[in-house]
Amino acid sequence: MSMTIEDCAAARQPRPFPDTPTNVLEQFKMKGKVVAITGASEGIGFAAAEAVAEAGADVALWYNTNDVAIAKAEQLAKAHGIRAKAYRCEVSNHEAVRKTVEAVVGDFGRLDVFVANAGMAISKPLLETSIDEYRKQMEVNLDGVVYCAKYAGEVFKRQGSGNLIITSSMSAHIVNVPVDQPVYNSTKAAVTHLGKSLAREWREFARVNIVSPGFFDTKMGASPRCLNEAYRMSALGRQGHTKEIKGLYLYLASDASSYQTGSDTLIDGGYTLP
Ligand SMILES: NC(=O)c1ccc[n+]([C@@H]2O[C@H](COP(=O)([O-])OP(=O)(O)OC[C@H]3O[C@@H](n4cnc5c(N)ncnc54)[C@H](OP(=O)(O)O)[C@@H]3O)[C@@H](O)[C@H]2O)c1
């Protein structure tokens, strides 16, 4: 950033344009790229895994308790002729994250894209939230993303290239109704700003972008207490289907978004419009 008129007057040499295809469908191709995704057994994480696998990427599906990821990795490999493997990792354990990033790079030889998607919510007002419940959400949703970013970022820096995508939430933008959940909302606001901050920090070697979903029909989608309001608030009158978020992850993971960094994309059926 220039602090004075003299600073900004100094002539700059632009960096070269990227050596990427001009054909847009070619830009979306992921062959030869390695993508790791946390929370990839089901829901939004698996949709992202499926999207990049369908485009030809090799995929590392990270899970914590839901080992259906193991069978799903085999299915993706078979269906799309790619390499895919499941890794168990509790993202709030920094040593486990470090070792799992190392294992992925050991198995696949590199890491091109990391999707920090795992998350959890204990949707309660602060005054009904115990300190342990507060800490648990911070540990998974914020610490977990920081650990993944740190260890994936080290690989990106070493390689001279990389791409981090963070699954945040529309809850980073709004205060949800009718159920108060200030801690979850705050964890998501934190990772959104972390992503923007890293987009600058890593400007020489990696892109960083944020996905902010509204309600999607997954285990973490609208709870029975919120469902009616989710239909009312969404301009499209429903929750999203996970197939409807695949295009966004593929876009951000691929060369189609090569000029995009530090962005935060709301994908919420118009929930946050009013
Ligand atoms: N669905 C929505 O309406 C919505 C809206 C906005 C944002 N989001 C965000 O989208 C992301 C994915 O959620 P989803 O909707 O797809 O629900 P989901 O299917 O329940 O996915 C959550 C994932 O997070 C993983 N996870 C939770 N705690 C973990 C831990 N300590 N270590 C490692 N992994 C852990 C879970 O892994 P295991 O199952 O293997 O334990 C699970 O795969 C979350 O970050 C969520 O906050 C969702």
The ligand as a Tripos MOL2 file, in Angstrom:
@<TRIPOS>MOLECULE
LIG
   48    52     1     0     0
SMALL
NO_CHARGES

@<TRIPOS>ATOM
      1 N1        -25.7580  -26.7070    5.7570 N.am      1 LIG1
      2 C1        -25.8770  -25.4170    5.9870 C.2       1 LIG1
      3 O1        -26.9970  -24.8860    6.0130 O.2       1 LIG1
      4 C2        -24.6480  -24.5720    6.1860 C.ar      1 LIG1
      5 C3        -24.7980  -23.1880    6.1030 C.ar      1 LIG1
      6 C4        -23.6810  -22.3790    6.2690 C.ar      1 LIG1
      7 C5        -22.4530  -22.9330    6.4980 C.ar      1 LIG1
      8 N2        -22.3310  -24.2840    6.5830 N.ar      1 LIG1
      9 C6        -20.9950  -24.8130    6.8470 C.3       1 LIG1
     10 O2        -20.7020  -25.8080    5.8970 O.3       1 LIG1
     11 C7        -19.7240  -26.6950    6.4300 C.3       1 LIG1
     12 C8        -20.1470  -28.1210    6.1170 C.3       1 LIG1
     13 O3        -21.3510  -28.4000    6.8000 O.3       1 LIG1
     14 P1        -22.5180  -29.3170    6.1800 P.3       1 LIG1
     15 O4        -23.7100  -28.4520    6.0860 O.co2     1 LIG1
     16 O5        -22.0380  -30.0410    5.0000 O.co2     1 LIG1
     17 O6        -22.8270  -30.3190    7.3800 O.3       1 LIG1
     18 P2        -22.1640  -31.7510    7.7360 P.3       1 LIG1
     19 O7        -22.4740  -32.7410    6.6740 O.co2     1 LIG1
     20 O8        -22.5870  -32.0580    9.1230 O.co2     1 LIG1
     21 O9        -20.6120  -31.4470    7.6800 O.3       1 LIG1
     22 C9        -19.8690  -31.0270    8.7660 C.3       1 LIG1
     23 C10       -18.5610  -31.7500    8.6790 C.3       1 LIG1
     24 O10       -17.6460  -31.2260    9.6210 O.3       1 LIG1
     25 C11       -16.8870  -32.3060   10.1140 C.3       1 LIG1
     26 N3        -16.3920  -32.0320   11.4480 N.ar      1 LIG1
     27 C12       -17.1000  -31.5680   12.5160 C.ar      1 LIG1
     28 N4        -16.3000  -31.4920   13.6000 N.ar      1 LIG1
     29 C13       -15.0630  -31.9030   13.1930 C.ar      1 LIG1
     30 C14       -13.8290  -32.0510   13.8460 C.ar      1 LIG1
     31 N5        -13.6680  -31.7550   15.1400 N.pl3     1 LIG1
     32 N6        -12.7600  -32.5000   13.1160 N.ar      1 LIG1
     33 C15       -12.8970  -32.7920   11.7980 C.ar      1 LIG1
     34 N7        -14.0620  -32.6900   11.1270 N.ar      1 LIG1
     35 C16       -15.1210  -32.2510   11.8270 C.ar      1 LIG1
     36 C17       -17.8200  -33.4850   10.1510 C.3       1 LIG1
     37 O11       -17.0450  -34.6800   10.0520 O.3       1 LIG1
     38 P3        -17.5730  -36.1240   10.5620 P.3       1 LIG1
     39 O12       -19.0170  -36.2310   10.1160 O.co2     1 LIG1
     40 O13       -16.6540  -37.0940    9.9090 O.co2     1 LIG1
     41 O14       -17.4400  -36.1360   12.0570 O.co2     1 LIG1
     42 C18       -18.7110  -33.2350    8.9510 C.3       1 LIG1
     43 O15       -18.2410  -33.9260    7.8160 O.3       1 LIG1
     44 C19       -19.6060  -26.3600    7.9080 C.3       1 LIG1
     45 O16       -18.4440  -25.5830    8.1370 O.3       1 LIG1
     46 C20       -20.8350  -25.5190    8.1780 C.3       1 LIG1
     47 O17       -20.6390  -24.5970    9.2360 O.3       1 LIG1
     48 C21       -23.3960  -25.1090    6.4280 C.ar      1 LIG1
@<TRIPOS>BOND
     1     1     2 1
     2     2     3 2
     3     2     4 1
     4     4     5 ar
     5     4    48 ar
     6     5     6 ar
     7     6     7 ar
     8     7     8 ar
     9     8     9 1
    10     8    48 ar
    11     9    10 1
    12     9    46 1
    13    10    11 1
    14    11    12 1
    15    11    44 1
    16    12    13 1
    17    13    14 1
    18    14    15 2
    19    14    16 1
    20    14    17 1
    21    17    18 1
    22    18    19 2
    23    18    20 1
    24    18    21 1
    25    21    22 1
    26    22    23 1
    27    23    24 1
    28    23    42 1
    29    24    25 1
    30    25    26 1
    31    25    36 1
    32    26    27 ar
    33    26    35 ar
    34    27    28 ar
    35    28    29 ar
    36    29    30 ar
    37    29    35 ar
    38    30    31 1
    39    30    32 ar
    40    32    33 ar
    41    33    34 ar
    42    34    35 ar
    43    36    37 1
    44    36    42 1
    45    37    38 1
    46    38    39 2
    47    38    40 1
    48    38    41 1
    49    42    43 1
    50    44    45 1
    51    44    46 1
    52    46    47 1
@<TRIPOS>SUBSTRUCTURE
     1 LIG1         1 GROUP 0 **** ****
